[in-house]
Amino acid sequence: MESKKYASYAEIERDLEILKLEKEISYHKLVLSFQKTKESITPQNILGGFFSSFTEYFSHSYGQILRSVLPIAINWFINKKRGN
């Protein structure tokens, strides 16, 4: 970062005021983010998120599950009929 050269104390004060305001804005953004996170961490939201991701995962892989379970079920049924 390049050093800035100031011609007067007024320029220094102005930059310090800008930095102070940027710091306050960042602090308030952090506080707001923390509050939103705190509100979103409830048992209902956690369980709801878990179940929605669980159902989404299995809804997309339904065909693959069916293809892997179907032969096992058919073999079990055939062996049951034979008495094995």
N, C-alpha and C positions, 0 to 999 in steps of 0.2 A: 504494500500500500504506500502510496506516495504521500510525503509530508505536505501539509497545506500551510501556506504562508499567509498570515493575517496582517492586514494593514492597520487595524484598529481593534480596540477592545469590544466595540459594538459587534463586529463580525464574530468574534469569539463567543460573546454572549448569545448571539442569534443561533450559532451552531450548537451551543450547549442546550439551549431551549428546545431545538429540534430533536436532539438526542434524548432529552428528558421526556418529550412527548412520545417518541418512538418506544422508549422503554415502558411508559405507562400503557400504551396500546398493546404491546407484547404481553405485559402482565395481565391485562384484562382478557386478552385472547386465551391465555393459559388458564385463568380462573373459569372462564366460560366453558372451555374444553373439559376441564375437570368436573364441572357441574353436570355437563351432558353425559360424561362417562359414568358418573355416580348414579345418575337417574336411569341409565340404560342397564346397569348391573342390578337387576332384581331377579328373584327366582323365576318369575313368570317369563321374563324376557330371555333368560338363559335357557330354560326348558323349551320355550317356543322356538328359539333359534336352533337348539339341538334337534328337535323333532322335525322342523322344516328341512334342515340339511339332511337328516336321515331319510326322510321320505323322498326328497329330491334325488338323493344318491340312488336309492332303489328304484325309483320310477324310470331313471335313465338306463339302468342296467337290468331291467325286467327281462328282456329277451335273453340276455347272457345267463341269468340265473335259471331261467326256464330250460335253456339248452343244456345246462350242466346237471340240473336236478331230474329232468325227465328221463334220461337213460337209467339213472339209479332207481327211480321209481318203477320203471318198466321191468328191470331185472329183478327187483324185490318182488313184484307181483307175479312174475313168471316162476320164480323159485318158490314162492308161497303156494302156488297152484300145484307144483310138482311134489311138494311136501319136504323140500330140503331145508 
